[in-house]
Amino acid sequence: MLLDASYTIALALREGEIAGATEVMERIATDGADGPALWRFEVGNVLLMATRRNRIDAQTEAAILTDLDSLPITIDQVGVAHAWSATATLARRHRLTLSDAAYLELAIRLESPLASLDAALATAARAELVATFGS
């Protein structure tokens, strides 16, 4: 299972009902999850901005990061090599940002379903025959 930043943040901040959340959490617990190298930057940045905007406090931010760190999530180190080739091709084909296409490229390469709340990314994933959770 590939976990994108939008889905991760929604789970971490418990923002309403999330499609497939129970199944996604069960799969992460039993099989682990994957994410591109930028996953940590994106998740960390959203939490930092939430703290700066007083949506959460610094202790909550730290607790969420600790909880996320304890999950069996493998960060892909190979995807960077695909940034200007396969990932850029997917970004152009589906009118995605390069960072969103990084999630799609990894899902395709790992033959893994994608958990995302990003509608454009989920649509592109389904077009590439990648199973999705969330959107």
Phi, psi and omega in degrees: 000135177257131184246120179266170185296321182298317180291317180301312182295318179299319177294314184295321182267000178051054183270083176072189179286134181239123182303125176077009186302317181298313180296319180299313180297321177296318180294320178297316181297321184269321187247350186080184180215170179232158174205152176288166182304328182286348181306313181297320179294315181295313180297313179300320180293317179298317179293320176299315179294323178297323177290315179299327181269009178062026173283327175223163177262172184298326179293321178294316177303311180297319180295318179297315180297321177296315178299315180296322179296333182278347180284149179281074181249122179266127179266123181290128179257353184269332187303331180302325180293341181263359188304318185262004180240262185302318182293316179296323178298315178296319179299316179293314184300321186248010179055047178257162168289160178298324180292320176294320179295334177298322176295317181294316179301317180292319178300318178294312183298321181271356185052052187237144174293159184242127174260111183212146172256003179278111186299317181295319179294317179296320178297315178297319179299314179296324177296331178267011178065034175262128177293147182229156171233139171110312182238000000 
